């Protein structure tokens, strides 16, 4: 995370209607400022409440082409998002996090397992999915690709209302959504087209399009990856404010653990179709136990440790290895630490269990369990 990004979150973001990039600069290395200054969930948010969204043993397998092996994109995942909670799903490209997010929204039907929302299993009939998508909305990575260049801002935001047959005052609803997304006065933006907006303003329009239906959950796939560093903090601050004001739950899909630190209550680290470490964000990111989590953290600009460069082939969901699926790239195994802990053979041959979707911090790692038995 850049200093500009963390500074905007620390200070609550730029004022509504301020030009994108107006966030204050933070000192380099101030990545933990949002949490230090208390930009967190409301007290008790999600505590003890049943999950709003839940994945149970979800698998998504894609058939191979022309006789190739099938791809196990999601290979047994439990994941919960509670009311008013922000969960970050973190991993490198190809780990299955976007496929998992799409399956949670009903855009991809799981091969096995089930998804529940508000305690009820997700149904995949067209009418049931339409009703579900009024309550759970997707925010895509690239606002330029999400918005029709021929549609005005008003038409883009009103589209969801028209699809769902909204019976109220459409203009009032659109204006309210734009205002909540930080585009004020909203009427000033009604007739603008995407090319007339900055990147941050386009992302706010996308967020307004999700908010206009008053959902209970948003799934945001890399919501700030395509934005300048000075604008990212403003969008993150907006998402935090929406959670605080509306009680909105969110699943944030990202490759950036720095972003997870700034915005999330819990984090789930994904590798090759499985969650390998999960827990409250402070616990996981200040004391990571899985070698993969440690490697991801080591390459953040503010990290005080030497960057860990993972060797070996990148993960291939059509060729999931035996044992721990990270063992072929694991620096702990390569350095002999796993051998000294007496778990090297287990790393190569013994599969690890699926981690629980919520609850205490957990890790799927033979070495971590061997060296930290009390924490496991």
Secondary structure as UniProt FT lines:
FT   HELIX           3..10
FT   TURN            11..12
FT   TURN            16..17
FT   TURN            20..21
FT   TURN            28..29
FT   TURN            31..32
FT   HELIX           33..36
FT   TURN            37..38
FT   TURN            43..48
FT   STRAND          51..62
FT   TURN            66..67
FT   STRAND          71..82
FT   TURN            83..84
FT   STRAND          86..90
FT   TURN            93..94
FT   HELIX           97..104
FT   TURN            105..106
FT   STRAND          112..117
FT   TURN            118..119
FT   STRAND          120..121
FT   HELIX           126..135
FT   STRAND          136..139
FT   HELIX           143..146
FT   TURN            149..150
FT   HELIX           153..163
FT   TURN            164..165
FT   HELIX           170..180
FT   TURN            181..182
FT   HELIX           186..189
FT   TURN            190..191
FT   HELIX           194..196
FT   HELIX           199..211
FT   TURN            212..214
FT   STRAND          217..221
FT   TURN            223..226
FT   HELIX           229..246
FT   STRAND          249..254
FT   HELIX           257..263
FT   STRAND          266..271
FT   TURN            272..273
FT   STRAND          274..280
FT   HELIX           281..286
FT   HELIX           291..298
FT   TURN            301..302
FT   TURN            317..318
FT   TURN            325..326
FT   HELIX           327..329
FT   HELIX           331..334
FT   TURN            335..336
FT   HELIX           337..340
FT   TURN            341..342
FT   HELIX           344..349
FT   STRAND          362..363
FT   HELIX           366..371
FT   TURN            373..375
//
